[in-house]
């Protein structure tokens, strides 16, 4: 049996330590959009802070086997 998930791609950056990339899967498109909105809502500085997270604006629909 297959189920559809909505994948969000994220990045965390810390000065001196580099960047880390990962993805998270959500059950609905609305949940995925909300995660992107919440993560990116903190990115208001005109310059990059020492630590920050960023979510890409793209969402992938993926089929996962149960």
C-alpha positions as a Python dict, from the first residue, in 0.01 Angstrom:
ca = {
    (1, 'X'): (0, 0, 0),
    (2, 'X'): (126, 349, -87),
    (3, 'X'): (64, 680, 88),
    (4, 'X'): (139, 1032, -30),
    (5, 'X'): (348, 1262, 190),
    (6, 'X'): (451, 1622, 133),
    (7, 'X'): (825, 1674, 168),
    (8, 'X'): (983, 1999, 286),
    (9, 'X'): (1358, 2062, 248),
    (10, 'X'): (1538, 2247, 527),
    (11, 'X'): (1884, 2384, 598),
    (12, 'X'): (2053, 2487, 922),
    (13, 'X'): (2361, 2706, 917),
    (14, 'X'): (2597, 2792, 1202),
    (15, 'X'): (2898, 3014, 1153),
    (16, 'X'): (3216, 2813, 1201),
    (17, 'X'): (3033, 2478, 1187),
    (18, 'X'): (2887, 2482, 836),
    (19, 'X'): (2551, 2374, 705),
    (20, 'X'): (2328, 2070, 749),
    (21, 'X'): (2048, 1969, 509),
    (22, 'X'): (1751, 1740, 570),
    (23, 'X'): (1390, 1685, 473),
    (24, 'X'): (1068, 1634, 669),
    (25, 'X'): (749, 1465, 548),
    (26, 'X'): (397, 1585, 631),
    (27, 'X'): (56, 1426, 587),
    (28, 'X'): (-103, 1728, 418),
    (29, 'X'): (0, 2009, 188),
    (30, 'X'): (-129, 2259, 444),
    (31, 'X'): (99, 2117, 716),
    (32, 'X'): (399, 2138, 483),
    (33, 'X'): (321, 2500, 392),
    (34, 'X'): (281, 2590, 759),
    (35, 'X'): (622, 2437, 845),
    (36, 'X'): (787, 2645, 571),
    (37, 'X'): (609, 2959, 692),
    (38, 'X'): (709, 2905, 1056),
    (39, 'X'): (1074, 2835, 979),
    (40, 'X'): (1115, 3126, 739),
    (41, 'X'): (920, 3372, 959),
    (42, 'X'): (1231, 3409, 1178),
    (43, 'X'): (1448, 3518, 883),
    (44, 'X'): (1398, 3892, 910),
    (45, 'X'): (1755, 4018, 956),
    (46, 'X'): (1924, 4211, 676),
    (47, 'X'): (2244, 4010, 738),
    (48, 'X'): (2286, 3640, 809),
    (49, 'X'): (2306, 3574, 1186),
    (50, 'X'): (2555, 3330, 1338),
    (51, 'X'): (2286, 3059, 1343),
    (52, 'X'): (1970, 3025, 1135),
    (53, 'X'): (1735, 2777, 969),
    (54, 'X'): (1578, 2813, 627),
    (55, 'X'): (1310, 2611, 448),
    (56, 'X'): (1303, 2593, 70),
    (57, 'X'): (981, 2719, -86),
    (58, 'X'): (930, 2395, -282),
    (59, 'X'): (720, 2103, -163),
    (60, 'X'): (754, 1756, -315),
    (61, 'X'): (470, 1505, -319),
    (62, 'X'): (628, 1164, -254),
    (63, 'X'): (477, 817, -241),
    (64, 'X'): (590, 603, 50),
    (65, 'X'): (528, 234, 101),
    (66, 'X'): (347, 145, 421),
}
